[in-house]
Amino acid sequence: MPNEDDKKILVVYYSHDESTKSIAESIANETNADLLELRPIEKKGGRKVRYIWEGKSVSMDPVPELEPYSIDPNQYDLIFLGSPVWAMSYAPPMESFLKEANLSEKKIALFCTHEGLMGIVFQEMISKLSANKIIGTVDFYDPIGSGVNYAANASVNWARQVLKSIS
Ligand SMILES: Cc1cc2nc3c(=O)[nH]c(=O)nc-3n(C[C@H](O)[C@H](O)[C@H](O)COP(=O)(O)O)c2cc1C
């Protein structure tokens, strides 16, 4: 059984269309982690950036306010952070989380989902997390389109590797 040492593990993610959510849930399930879904608060007006992908347009503040959460990320030994790729980087709610959590001295593993243009998503996240130890990164190409079972299996295998690397 993974996570035999009872390490405190957290999976933090944002998902607009459920792909990243499906990966986050399979990682959390495999590692007995707590799960924190980032939910931006929709506000009228204010600063907005329009993100466009394959005819789909989403307007969001580049650092949106998040719904409050009771989890304290600083209480965890290992944190998985997951985001869909938006405009070749991570989605704005992850920016809000990174700013407000101000993580340091954590073991961190990064995952993203995308549709072929990953851009610099990991480089940008890693540069924001320079006070931490990055122990793994993985990307999933269109997990729902390419078959949830494939992505779920791949994410479980990766989560096991990450756990092994810190035990
Ligand atoms: C606003 C927006 C921007 C996107 N930008 C990119 C991109 O730059 N590169 C890419 O490969 N996919 C891009 N995508 C596709 C998503 O990254 C991909 O569908 C992802 O798996 C969605 O995750 P989710 O279902 O958790 O929201 C974009 C999707 C949206 C909605």
The ligand as a Tripos MOL2 file, in Angstrom:
@<TRIPOS>MOLECULE
LIG
   31    33     1     0     0
SMALL
NO_CHARGES

@<TRIPOS>ATOM
      1 C1         -8.8830   29.0790  -21.9580 C.3       1 LIG1
      2 C2         -8.1100   27.8670  -22.3950 C.ar      1 LIG1
      3 C3         -6.8040   27.9910  -22.8540 C.ar      1 LIG1
      4 C4         -6.0680   26.8500  -23.2590 C.ar      1 LIG1
      5 N1         -4.7890   27.0010  -23.6850 N.ar      1 LIG1
      6 C5         -4.0940   25.8770  -24.0390 C.ar      1 LIG1
      7 C6         -2.7240   25.9710  -24.4580 C.ar      1 LIG1
      8 O1         -2.1110   27.0370  -24.4990 O.2       1 LIG1
      9 N2         -2.0830   24.8120  -24.7940 N.ar      1 LIG1
     10 C7         -2.7030   23.5820  -24.7680 C.ar      1 LIG1
     11 O2         -2.0810   22.5860  -25.1010 O.2       1 LIG1
     12 N3         -3.9900   23.4600  -24.3610 N.ar      1 LIG1
     13 C8         -4.6980   24.5790  -23.9830 C.ar      1 LIG1
     14 N4         -5.9920   24.4500  -23.5660 N.ar      1 LIG1
     15 C9         -6.5790   23.1080  -23.4490 C.3       1 LIG1
     16 C10        -6.5100   22.6150  -22.0040 C.3       1 LIG1
     17 O3         -5.2010   22.7750  -21.4580 O.3       1 LIG1
     18 C11        -6.8410   21.1230  -21.9050 C.3       1 LIG1
     19 O4         -8.0770   20.8750  -22.5320 O.3       1 LIG1
     20 C12        -6.8870   20.6980  -20.4630 C.3       1 LIG1
     21 O5         -6.7830   19.2800  -20.3900 O.3       1 LIG1
     22 C13        -8.1710   21.1420  -19.7780 C.3       1 LIG1
     23 O6         -8.1080   20.7840  -18.4270 O.3       1 LIG1
     24 P1         -9.4180   20.8830  -17.5090 P.3       1 LIG1
     25 O7        -10.4400   19.9520  -18.1300 O.co2     1 LIG1
     26 O8         -8.9770   20.3940  -16.1840 O.co2     1 LIG1
     27 O9         -9.8750   22.3010  -17.4890 O.co2     1 LIG1
     28 C14        -6.7000   25.5720  -23.1840 C.ar      1 LIG1
     29 C15        -8.0250   25.4650  -22.7380 C.ar      1 LIG1
     30 C16        -8.7290   26.6010  -22.3490 C.ar      1 LIG1
     31 C17       -10.1550   26.4580  -21.8530 C.3       1 LIG1
@<TRIPOS>BOND
     1     1     2 1
     2     2     3 ar
     3     2    30 ar
     4     3     4 ar
     5     4     5 ar
     6     4    28 ar
     7     5     6 ar
     8     6     7 ar
     9     6    13 1
    10     7     8 2
    11     7     9 ar
    12     9    10 ar
    13    10    11 2
    14    10    12 ar
    15    12    13 ar
    16    13    14 ar
    17    14    15 1
    18    14    28 ar
    19    15    16 1
    20    16    17 1
    21    16    18 1
    22    18    19 1
    23    18    20 1
    24    20    21 1
    25    20    22 1
    26    22    23 1
    27    23    24 1
    28    24    25 2
    29    24    26 1
    30    24    27 1
    31    28    29 ar
    32    29    30 ar
    33    30    31 1
@<TRIPOS>SUBSTRUCTURE
     1 LIG1         1 GROUP 0 **** ****
